[in-house]
Amino acid sequence: MAVVGTGINAPPALLVNTLNSITQKYIHPELADNAFTPSPALQWMTRNGRRFVGGELVYPLVTQEEVTGGAYYGDQILQTQIVDSIQPANQLWRFYYQSVAIPFTDLVINAGPTGVVKLAKAKWQVGIASLLMKLSRALFHQTPQNTTIDIDDLMSWIATTNNVIAGIDRSQAANAFWRPNANVAVATAGTVLADDVENLYQQVTYGWDEPDLLLMTPQMYRSFRKSYYGQIRYNQPDQDEQAVQFGFRYHLKYNNMVCFQDRFLGAATLGNGHQASLMLNTKYLFPVFHPANYFDVDPFIRPSNQKVLVAQVTLTWQLSVVSPRMNGALDFGQ
């Protein structure tokens, strides 16, 4: 049904025609988000600033020890064999875009004091948030951002051991150095305990070099969090004067890992269909951005045969992992 005038509703209004003629509705001057989902993983991995690199993405990998060495004495002959101990990993850049299209006639209608929220600004806000959704889905290999021209995602890097990534076939025994740790299953399907996390932690920790981020699906996070409730201690002198805090006010930490739930991970699964938790060391796993195309904005233009203004924001990036063994996945068993 078409709205007449300012669209005053009856009830509560009684003088509907009069009010439709002389009264306008109040429009809140801010957009209310009911569509987008943030990704803690994307935010955490870019928290220290963006990494810029140019050309193609080539990483020199140390793949084996130089075996020509050891103890010797006197006039023993020392080994001098040549060891080819460095191999390149070559990633390809991936390109993303987001279009923002606005009919010229709608801009005219929205112009002036009657446009409480400016149409161009509102469409840009929605457009940028839409692009971040696409980047977040690509990060976790979620449809439709899981094609052959999307980035090398977390699930391909960390939760798979027999694929080709960065030009190296990880199904080959000779390339075992390029595999992440084998997925670790929880002891009881559907339950995550500290012992389960510790089993994976021991695999991905080398000396003092340990993971800093533990991503979980909402269901896994709930299970892991619940297992810690019994460790809450109330030691403050005013504990009897305040409401009891059941649970944890902020996120969890396991050793030096921050534990987050990520809704995008909740829609991603392992090869067996089970939910996964990812244990990551972001010193060796990070997004890289090309300096020549970092959220570049093309100004509004219009086709010659339409009064529609179109602008685009574009980005060239990739997800790089220079040491897969520093990361691993926990299998939830369901």
C-alpha positions, 0 to 999 in steps of 0.5 A: 500500500502506498504511503501518502504524505509523510506516512502518519499511521492511524492509530495512534493518529486520529487526524490522519489527513491533516497530520500527513499534510503538515507533519514529517517523521523523525529520521534517526541520523545514523545507520543501524547495522543489522546485516554485517558480522565482524571477524576478530581474526581479521582484526587481530592479524592486522592490529600491528599495521598493514604489511606492504610488499610489491612484485610477486610474493616469493618467500625463501624457505629454509627446508633442511639443516646443513649436514656438513658439520660436526665433531672432528680432530687431527687431520680428518677430512672435513665434509664439503658437500653442497646442500641445497637448503633453501627453496622458494614459495611463490604466491599470487596476488588476489584482487577484490572490489566493491561497487557502489551504485546510486541513481542520479534521480535518487541523489536529487530527491535526497538533496537538501535539508530533507536528506537527514542521512546523506545517500552517498555517505550511507551507500559508502558506509554499506559498501565498505562494510560489504567489502569487509564481509567478503574479505572475512569470508575469503579468510575462512574459505566460505562461499562465495569467496572460496573460488580459485581466484580467492586468497590462500585462506586459513583452512587451506593453510592450516587445516589441510596437509595434502594440497598445493599452496604457494606452488609447493605440493604438500602431498609429496613426502619431500615437501613435508616441511611445508605442512602444518601440524596434523589436526589434533582431535579432542578426547571427547567429541563435542567437548574442549578441555584444557588438555585438548588445547595443550596437546595442540599447543605442544605441537606448535610451540618451539622453545619460547616461540608460541602461538598468540591466537586461538580461534574457535567456533561459537560452540567450541568456545562455549565448551572451552569457556565452561570448563574454566568456570570452576577456576573463578576465584573471588578474592576482592574485599568487596565481593559480598557487596556486589553481584556475583560475576559468573563467567568471564568479563572479557575474552579468555587467555590460554598461556599467552594465546588470546582466545576468540570465537569467530562466527566465520570459522563457525561456518567453515569445517575440516575435510571430515565435516567437523568443526575446527579450532585454529591455533595461530602464530601471527608472527608467521601468518599475516595478510599482505597488501600491495602498495599500489592498490590498497583500498583504492577508490575510483570516483563516481562515474556514469555510463553514457546511456544511464543516469547512474553513478558508479564508484568502486573500491579495490584491494590487492592482498593475500594471506601469507604463511611463512612457517606452517608448522607454527600453526595447527587445528583442533578437531571438535569431533562433530 
